[in-house]
Amino acid sequence: MRVSVTLAALGSARQSNKFLGVSNNLIDAGDGAAVEIQLESVGEMYRASHALAVGSPAQHLPCIFDTGSFDVLTFSQRCLGDCSYQSDPEESYNPEKSKSFDGFSTVRLQQDGDIRDHLMMMSFGQGDCAVLPAHEQVQIEGSGGTLKASSMPIMEGVWAQDSFRTLMDSHVTAVVGLGKSRKPGVESDPTEGPTLLEELKVDTFSMCYGLNEAPGYLLLNDPVFQGGASPAEAVEAEVIGNVHWGVGLSGIKMGEKTVGCGGNRCAAIVDSGTSVLMLPRSTVLAIMQEVEKHEIGKHCEGAEALPNLEFAIEGPSGSQLLSLPPSVYMVHMEGEVPSNEVGESILQMTRQPATTHVSACLPTVMPSDRDTDFGPLAILGLPMFQQYIVSFHPQPNPWKMHFRPAAKAGKCITGAPQSVLEGGITGRVRRVDPSKLPMPRWSAGAKVVM
């Protein structure tokens, strides 16, 4: 479907996330019902192929679940201007086929000369996209039942930069934000309206990603934490700030050597939608120096001799260590180097001049130069979810998180006692194509409000 609105309208689009109003929710599976969703590995992300159902009758949209964002974003067949970012438009959301859609009609879009007054811009690692606010029925389906919101605020994606083609080529047409509940006024443009977690009354959810293309899992209303209980092996972290799933870091070490956040506390956002670890620039340089002390082949031969990368997470009883083995934080990077900050970072780490191809064993780290009110910014992305089952507790008083060791042999299964085994994940180092490594959304910008 094509809607005749020129891209000139996007130039004045407001950067806002203001919703249309208050929604009304229905929970089919019952409040507190556990719903488990399997996530499949596609490149440097984990996709849920059939868990998200939007509209009536339901349209199943392949999606990624993202703890670093707050909205339900559905890329639409109603595309404005150049739609080359859509590899297969038929996989995208079609509001005209939904009886429960409450938003801008196609006729209005064609006739409204001031459509730029309604468009809003959103930024992701893949780039920017233009959206229109709407309300729609949203269901999350999985093993154990269905959670349903009858009138959920959503963002209908009607334009995106060409760089989103990588996402579309992976058959992902929606991003489901699992960001923490927020208080109005804590950001310059806060979303005014409920998050999906609030709508579905999710009290706890847990996520982990499999290693070596093994599946990952998302469990909404994890029964392990029913009644306020927590597993003995879980590391509890206090959530800092009012906006993001942020934790305090009192130190980062490689073996016995402190490589960051030792003399200056850092603030880390735990983001399931980021493919790498983003750490203060000085920390990245220190990690590279430690890696270079070892003889490691370009296919990561000898990488097992590297020390673990350890993070001191602040919790109610002091700091506790989370440890990533080299099989998780090291990767065999091979492929075409993109002409962006990701590519520049890769070339700096390999100490190579500008080139079009790289084949090297590298840590999955990128430098961050951003700051927060709690200290320098770090992002704990995909590698943390491959080593730990990360549990989030959206209900305040207080907000908190838990980290439990994931299973051996590159498989994680949440919500089952047998999934928590002694030891860490073992297995070969994964291979990463740098051309498919999206730019982390956190790579540039002003101070981050936690």
ZIQUI-V368782 format. One record per helix or strand of 3 or more residues. SS is the DSSP state (H for helix, E for strand). FROM is the first residue (numbers start at 1). LEN is the number of residues. If there is no record, write none. Layout:
[[SS/FROM/LEN] [SS/FROM/LEN]]
This chain:
[[H/7/6] [E/35/8] [E/45/10] [E/59/8] [E/72/5] [H/89/3] [H/95/3] [H/106/6] [H/115/3] [E/120/5] [E/127/17] [E/145/16] [H/162/8] [E/174/4] [H/196/4] [E/205/4] [E/216/5] [H/223/6] [E/235/6] [E/246/9] [E/257/4] [E/266/5] [E/277/4] [H/281/11] [H/303/3] [E/309/7] [E/318/7] [H/326/4] [E/330/7] [H/341/10] [E/357/7] [E/365/4] [E/375/6] [H/382/6] [E/388/6] [E/400/6] [H/417/3] [E/430/3] [H/434/3] [H/441/3]]
